[in-house]
Amino acid sequence: MEPTFFLKSKRFWGMFIAAATAILPAVGTLVGWDIKPGLVIDLGAAGSNALEAVGGFVGLALMLIGSMKAKGPMVLKPE
């Protein structure tokens, strides 16, 4: 089994996308990203929920595909 540098790994990017979709809205308010009320009204709760669902699905799918095609473990240092 050959190790893969983590930035070239589909598993890593799938985990990153899924986590970012879930975490970014909460972290954004903590660091001061101001979301205007008009934007929330324009986007709507349904649009926001759909965006989170699509991001979670894409991340999970990429993670599963990457895990099935993996030829070895991920490593932190490129070879």
CYANA upper distance limits for C-alpha pairs under 8 A (distance plus 0.5 A):
  1 MET  CA     71 LYS  CA      6.11
  1 MET  CA     72 GLY  CA      5.18
  1 MET  CA     73 PRO  CA      8.24
  2 GLU  CA     71 LYS  CA      6.30
  2 GLU  CA     72 GLY  CA      5.30
  2 GLU  CA     73 PRO  CA      7.71
  3 PRO  CA     71 LYS  CA      7.65
  3 PRO  CA     72 GLY  CA      5.22
  3 PRO  CA     73 PRO  CA      5.34
  3 PRO  CA     74 MET  CA      6.03
  3 PRO  CA     75 VAL  CA      6.74
  4 THR  CA      8 LYS  CA      7.32
  4 THR  CA      9 SER  CA      7.02
  4 THR  CA     71 LYS  CA      8.29
  4 THR  CA     72 GLY  CA      7.03
  4 THR  CA     73 PRO  CA      6.68
  4 THR  CA     74 MET  CA      5.22
  4 THR  CA     75 VAL  CA      6.40
  4 THR  CA     78 PRO  CA      8.25
  5 PHE  CA      9 SER  CA      7.16
  5 PHE  CA     74 MET  CA      6.15
  5 PHE  CA     75 VAL  CA      5.53
  5 PHE  CA     76 LEU  CA      6.54
  5 PHE  CA     77 LYS  CA      6.75
  5 PHE  CA     78 PRO  CA      5.59
  5 PHE  CA     79 GLU  CA      7.94
  6 PHE  CA     12 PHE  CA      6.70
  6 PHE  CA     74 MET  CA      5.65
  6 PHE  CA     75 VAL  CA      6.15
  6 PHE  CA     76 LEU  CA      6.46
  7 LEU  CA     12 PHE  CA      7.39
  7 LEU  CA     13 TRP  CA      7.97
  8 LYS  CA     12 PHE  CA      8.46
  9 SER  CA     13 TRP  CA      7.07
  9 SER  CA     66 GLY  CA      7.40
  9 SER  CA     74 MET  CA      7.61
 10 LYS  CA     14 GLY  CA      6.46
 10 LYS  CA     62 LEU  CA      6.54
 10 LYS  CA     63 MET  CA      6.54
 10 LYS  CA     65 ILE  CA      7.84
 10 LYS  CA     66 GLY  CA      5.00
 10 LYS  CA     67 SER  CA      8.12
 11 ARG  CA     15 MET  CA      6.71
 11 ARG  CA     62 LEU  CA      7.06
 11 ARG  CA     63 MET  CA      4.71
 11 ARG  CA     64 LEU  CA      7.53
 11 ARG  CA     65 ILE  CA      8.08
 11 ARG  CA     66 GLY  CA      5.18
 11 ARG  CA     67 SER  CA      6.36
 12 PHE  CA     16 PHE  CA      6.56
 12 PHE  CA     63 MET  CA      7.52
 13 TRP  CA     17 ILE  CA      6.53
 13 TRP  CA     59 GLY  CA      7.76
 13 TRP  CA     62 LEU  CA      7.77
 13 TRP  CA     63 MET  CA      7.62
 14 GLY  CA     18 ALA  CA      6.68
 14 GLY  CA     58 VAL  CA      7.74
 14 GLY  CA     59 GLY  CA      4.53
 14 GLY  CA     60 LEU  CA      6.34
 14 GLY  CA     61 ALA  CA      7.59
 14 GLY  CA     62 LEU  CA      5.17
 14 GLY  CA     63 MET  CA      4.70
 14 GLY  CA     64 LEU  CA      8.39
 14 GLY  CA     66 GLY  CA      8.37
 15 MET  CA     19 ALA  CA      6.53
 15 MET  CA     59 GLY  CA      6.49
 15 MET  CA     60 LEU  CA      7.52
 15 MET  CA     63 MET  CA      6.56
 16 PHE  CA     20 ALA  CA      6.42
 16 PHE  CA     59 GLY  CA      7.69
 17 ILE  CA     21 THR  CA      6.58
 17 ILE  CA     55 GLY  CA      7.04
 17 ILE  CA     56 GLY  CA      7.58
 17 ILE  CA     58 VAL  CA      7.97
 17 ILE  CA     59 GLY  CA      5.35
 18 ALA  CA     22 ALA  CA      7.04
 18 ALA  CA     55 GLY  CA      6.63
 18 ALA  CA     56 GLY  CA      5.10
 18 ALA  CA     57 PHE  CA      7.95
 18 ALA  CA     58 VAL  CA      7.87
 18 ALA  CA     59 GLY  CA      4.91
 18 ALA  CA     60 LEU  CA      6.85
 19 ALA  CA     23 ILE  CA      6.45
 19 ALA  CA     56 GLY  CA      8.26
 20 ALA  CA     24 LEU  CA      5.88
 21 THR  CA     25 PRO  CA      8.12
 21 THR  CA     52 GLU  CA      6.13
 21 THR  CA     55 GLY  CA      6.08
 21 THR  CA     56 GLY  CA      6.72
 22 ALA  CA     52 GLU  CA      7.33
 22 ALA  CA     56 GLY  CA      7.95
 23 ILE  CA     27 VAL  CA      6.67
 24 LEU  CA     28 GLY  CA      6.21
 25 PRO  CA     29 THR  CA      7.34
 26 ALA  CA     30 LEU  CA      7.22
 27 VAL  CA     31 VAL  CA      6.80
 28 GLY  CA     32 GLY  CA      6.81
 28 GLY  CA     33 TRP  CA      5.61
 28 GLY  CA     34 ASP  CA      8.42
 29 THR  CA     33 TRP  CA      5.89
 29 THR  CA     34 ASP  CA      7.28
 35 ILE  CA     39 LEU  CA      7.34
 35 ILE  CA     40 VAL  CA      7.75
 36 LYS  CA     40 VAL  CA      7.15
 37 PRO  CA     41 ILE  CA      6.75
 38 GLY  CA     42 ASP  CA      6.56
 39 LEU  CA     43 LEU  CA      6.42
 40 VAL  CA     44 GLY  CA      6.05
 40 VAL  CA     45 ALA  CA      7.87
 41 ILE  CA     45 ALA  CA      8.40
 43 LEU  CA     47 GLY  CA      6.09
 43 LEU  CA     48 SER  CA      7.24
 44 GLY  CA     48 SER  CA      6.99
 45 ALA  CA     49 ASN  CA      6.60
 46 ALA  CA     50 ALA  CA      6.52
 47 GLY  CA     51 LEU  CA      6.62
 48 SER  CA     52 GLU  CA      6.82
 49 ASN  CA     53 ALA  CA      6.62
 50 ALA  CA     54 VAL  CA      6.57
 51 LEU  CA     55 GLY  CA      6.61
 52 GLU  CA     56 GLY  CA      6.58
 53 ALA  CA     57 PHE  CA      6.57
 54 VAL  CA     58 VAL  CA      6.53
 55 GLY  CA     59 GLY  CA      6.54
 56 GLY  CA     60 LEU  CA      6.57
 57 PHE  CA     61 ALA  CA      6.50
 58 VAL  CA     62 LEU  CA      6.55
 59 GLY  CA     63 MET  CA      6.59
 60 LEU  CA     64 LEU  CA      6.67
 61 ALA  CA     65 ILE  CA      6.62
 62 LEU  CA     66 GLY  CA      6.44
 63 MET  CA     67 SER  CA      6.59
 64 LEU  CA     68 MET  CA      6.73
 65 ILE  CA     69 LYS  CA      6.74
 66 GLY  CA     70 ALA  CA      6.30
